[in-house]
Each structure stands twice: as C-alpha cells, then as structure tokens.
Amino acid sequence: MIENSERLMQVRAGFERVHVELHWYDGPRKGIADVQGSPHYFEAIHDYWHPDDPYDDEYLVWPVDEASLSLEHEQSAVAADWRERAAEGSPTTGPPVDIFHGGVDRCYDELQALLGPRRKAPADARRLVAEWKTPAEDRDDVEAPAYMVRWRQER
C-alpha cells in the first residue's frame, strides 16, 4: 500500500485514484479511474504498449455509474479471493485454470455478463492522455491498484 504522504504528494500533483484494473499489459490498458474526481472507465487506444509509439498513452474515457462501479468492485473482490486461493493451491485439483477466461467461478461469470456491455466505449467517449504514477513497491493491492493517474487533453 502506498504510504499516505506519498499518496498525498501525488494528489497535490494532480494524480487521481485508480479504482479497478481490468487489463494490464506492460501497463494499465483498461479499468476504472477518477477523471476530475469522478469514476470513469478507461481503455487504451492500443491493446498493447510499445515504447516507440507516441500515442501509446492515449485512452478513451467515459463515466461509470455507481451501480456499475459497485459491480466492478464486487467482481474485483471475487477475482482477488480466487487469486489468494490459487496461490494456496485450492481452487482446482486439475490443470491450472484462469478465472478470467470463465467457467471457474459462477459469481465472476455472472458479473462478467452484466458488466461486458458497460465496458464498451460509447461513441461520445473522450480521448485523454494518461500519465501513470506507480509506487516503488509492488503494484498489486487487494482493494485497488496502488498506482495513480493524471489526465490531460489529447495532443
């Protein structure tokens, strides 16, 4: 967990909270983060990160309603619980399974079906540039990602 003084310095510098990480590939690709203080879905313009791509830090963002945010937190908690059990070796007796591909946890799958349509960027989604701030310690946090984001208008 980020030290409170470090988080406070980041907030003063304009960084905002990341609520949920939905996809990570060499950096945050999809999730929910605050944009000007209110939760928004974010989705990278590109599915992958490439250091030579000058537009790699551009994201589509759109508001998330409170009901969806609550369901996203619930699904994150189910996934976190599954990861903890998987680390202990208890979710399966067969080959390794991945909760994110479905068919492993009924609750997770039901939430996935409900949330799938809400995670699609609408035509009026804004395009913003993200700057990510990751603490020196591990990025994983059971409650929420430890990293933060600062947004600015697209180029």
Number of C-alpha atoms within 10 A of each C-alpha: 16 17 8 9 9 10 20 13 11 18 15 9 10 13 23 24 22 23 23 20 20 17 14 13 10 10 13 22 22 22 20 25 25 22 22 12 9 13 22 22 28 32 24 24 17 14 13 13 18 12 9 7 9 8 16 18 22 23 23 20 26 22 19 20 13 10 8 15 19 12 15 23 17 15 20 21 16 16 19 16 13 19 17 13 13 16 10 9 11 11 18 11 8 6 5 10 14 14 18 13 9 13 11 15 16 11 12 20 17 12 17 17 10 13 16 9 9 13 19 13 16 12 8 9 17 15 20 21 20 21 14 17 15 15 15 9 10 12 13 12 12 14 13 18 20 21 25 22 21 21 20 12 10 13 8
